[in-house]
Amino acid sequence: AYYFTTKDIQRARPKGSSVANPVPGPRKYLIGGNWKSNGSYEENVERIKVFNAAGPIPDNVEVVLCVPYIHIPMVLSQLREDIEVGAQNCGNNTEDGAFTGEVGAHMLKDIGCTWVIIGHSERREGFGMAGEPEGLCAEKCKIALDKGLKVMFAIGEKKEEREKGVTMEVCAKQLEPLAKLLAPQDWANVAIAYEPVWAIGTGLTATP
């Protein structure tokens, strides 16, 4: 029998076309795409072809696709090398064990992911299930960082909270447990993703 290793999964990835031609600006930019719970295997193979055929990526821009768990190995095997692959969530377990339904950050790192989204508003709200409170989001972020992943930590207010003028208070509350938990060096691998609930899927632009 032949067993694939994690290196085997990525061995056939197409070369990227990143160029040493940075876009204007003093910092590195992050473009993250969240596929949410979308796409059959065949549909996502076609999506990958679109990204593989896209133009060069400037060397001060980091592009990441966060895809459903079940499609991560396929994306890692077919997506161009200069686009990173991430997950949309991880468990708060730090190691293997009896955590039915959970995928640990250490498992994502092992398979080849480099990023994970934590604290997306859909998970904070719960879509029919118990939502994830601020403390749990902070705990999962710290675990992911300790396991070697980079984190897009999502925050944002609801429409009624924005209308009340409490946007900053809501965002600060979501960040407070994280600020207490992370060491100064951890922040180098955290991107704060401001995505208010009222701007998701509505066509409205989230401006500060």
WOPEVEN-V884388 format. One record per residue. SS is DSSP state (a for helix, b for strand, c for the rest). PHI is phi in degrees with one decimal (none if undefined). NEAR is the number of other ideal C-beta (glycine too) atoms within 8 Angstrom. Layout:
ss = (SS:SS)
phi = (PHI:PHI)
near = (NEAR:NEAR)
This chain:
ss = (c:c:c:c:c:a:a:a:a:a:c:c:c:c:c:c:c:c:b:c:c:c:c:c:c:c:c:c:b:b:b:b:b:b:c:c:c:c:c:c:a:a:a:a:a:a:a:a:a:a:a:a:c:c:c:c:c:b:c:c:b:b:b:b:b:b:c:c:a:a:a:a:a:a:a:a:a:a:c:c:c:c:c:b:b:b:b:c:c:c:c:c:c:c:c:c:c:c:c:c:c:c:c:c:a:a:a:a:a:a:a:c:c:c:b:b:b:b:c:c:a:a:a:a:a:c:c:c:c:c:c:c:c:a:a:a:a:a:a:a:a:a:a:a:a:a:c:c:c:b:b:b:b:b:b:c:c:c:a:a:a:a:a:c:c:c:a:a:a:a:a:a:a:a:a:a:a:a:a:a:a:c:c:a:a:a:a:a:a:b:b:b:b:b:c:c:a:a:a:c:c:c:c:c:c:c:c:c)
phi = (none:-115.5:-113.1:-74.3:-100.2:-64.1:-67.7:-61.1:-58.5:-97.0:-61.4:-95.3:-59.6:-64.6:-67.3:-86.9:-135.7:-65.6:-130.3:-82.9:-141.3:-63.7:-74.8:-60.5:137.6:-86.2:-132.3:-87.7:-103.7:-122.4:-116.0:-116.1:-111.2:-108.0:-78.5:50.7:-101.4:-131.7:98.4:-78.7:-57.2:-65.0:-63.0:-75.2:-61.2:-67.8:-62.3:-60.9:-60.4:-63.3:-67.2:-64.7:-90.3:-70.2:-73.8:-67.0:-106.1:-57.8:-75.0:-107.8:-124.7:-107.1:-114.1:-134.8:-110.4:-103.4:-119.1:-58.9:-47.5:-65.4:-98.1:-57.5:-59.6:-63.9:-64.7:-64.4:-88.7:-123.0:-78.7:-54.2:-66.9:-89.7:-116.3:-82.5:-120.0:-134.5:-108.7:-97.5:-176.2:-150.9:-78.4:-99.7:-83.4:-93.0:-156.2:-63.8:160.2:-85.2:-127.5:-54.4:87.1:-93.8:-121.0:-75.3:-59.5:-64.3:-72.6:-64.2:-63.0:-63.4:-74.7:125.7:-68.6:-116.9:-129.9:-149.4:-88.4:-127.3:83.9:-56.7:-59.7:-65.6:-80.8:-64.0:-78.3:103.4:30.7:91.7:-118.0:-62.2:-77.7:-97.4:-72.5:-56.6:-63.0:-67.2:-60.1:-64.7:-61.4:-66.6:-62.5:-63.2:-62.5:-60.9:-63.1:-64.5:-88.8:97.6:-92.7:-95.6:-125.9:-92.1:-98.4:-89.0:-137.7:157.1:-101.1:-84.4:-59.2:-67.2:-72.0:-65.4:-64.7:-81.3:79.1:-112.7:-54.1:-66.0:-65.3:-64.0:-65.5:-64.5:-64.3:-70.6:-91.2:-56.2:-63.1:-67.7:-61.2:-76.1:-91.5:-84.4:-81.4:-52.3:-71.5:-65.1:-65.8:-63.2:-114.1:-122.0:-113.1:-80.3:-101.8:-84.5:-139.9:-63.1:-59.1:-69.6:-99.4:-84.4:71.8:-105.7:85.0:-80.9:-91.3:-88.4:-104.0:-59.2)
near = (2:3:4:6:6:9:6:7:12:10:6:6:11:9:7:9:9:8:8:4:6:9:7:3:7:2:5:6:9:9:8:14:8:8:13:7:3:6:9:5:8:6:9:14:10:8:10:11:8:8:11:10:5:5:4:7:12:10:9:9:12:8:11:15:14:15:12:11:7:4:12:15:8:10:13:14:10:11:14:11:8:9:12:9:15:18:14:13:11:15:10:9:10:9:6:5:5:3:8:4:3:9:9:15:15:10:8:17:10:7:11:10:13:9:15:17:16:14:13:12:12:8:10:12:8:9:5:3:5:4:8:10:7:10:7:9:16:13:10:15:16:12:14:14:14:8:12:5:16:11:14:15:14:12:11:13:11:9:8:6:10:12:6:6:5:9:10:6:7:12:12:8:8:13:11:9:10:14:7:7:9:13:4:5:5:10:7:5:8:12:9:7:10:10:11:14:10:10:10:9:3:6:3:6:4:8:3:2)
